[in-house]
């Protein structure tokens, strides 16, 4: 998994927080929320190469 220094514990907490946020927005707004989150996080990356790498990792994870 792509990580910039987050510990396993921090990644687990991030997962839990994301799950709580998804519950809060509801099923009908999940896609919009995830798109907004992805764009927010992409905006913090150094360039499109990093964005492409993150997308590729997420696609591989989704195929499992």
C-alpha positions in Angstrom: 0.0 0.0 0.0 1.2 3.5 -0.8 2.2 5.3 2.4 4.1 8.4 3.2 5.1 7.5 6.7 1.8 6.5 8.2 2.1 3.6 10.6 -0.1 0.5 10.3 -2.0 1.8 13.3 -2.6 5.2 11.6 -3.7 3.5 8.5 -6.2 1.5 10.5 -7.5 4.7 12.1 -7.8 6.3 8.7 -9.8 3.3 7.5 -12.1 3.6 10.5 -12.6 7.4 10.0 -13.3 6.9 6.3 -15.9 4.2 7.1 -17.5 6.6 9.6 -17.6 9.4 7.1 -19.2 7.1 4.5 -21.8 6.1 7.0 -22.5 9.7 7.8 -22.9 10.8 4.1 -25.2 7.8 3.3 -25.2 5.4 0.4 -26.7 7.9 -2.1 -23.8 10.3 -1.6 -20.9 7.8 -1.3 -19.6 8.3 -4.9 -19.6 12.1 -4.6 -17.9 12.0 -1.2 -15.2 9.6 -2.5 -14.6 11.7 -5.6 -14.2 14.8 -3.5 -11.9 13.0 -1.1 -9.8 11.6 -3.9 -9.5 15.1 -5.6 -8.6 16.7 -2.2 -5.9 14.1 -1.7 -4.7 14.3 -5.3 -4.3 18.0 -4.8 -1.7 17.3 -2.1 0.5 15.2 -4.4 3.5 16.4 -6.2 2.3 15.6 -9.7 0.2 13.5 -12.0 2.7 10.6 -11.9 1.8 10.2 -8.2 -1.9 10.4 -8.9 -1.6 7.8 -11.7 0.3 5.5 -9.3 -2.3 5.9 -6.6 -5.1 5.2 -9.1 -3.3 2.0 -10.3 -2.8 0.8 -6.7 -6.5 1.4 -5.9 -7.6 -0.5 -9.1 -5.4 -3.5 -8.1 -6.8 -3.4 -4.6 -10.4 -3.3 -5.9 -9.7 -6.4 -8.0 -8.8 -8.6 -5.0 
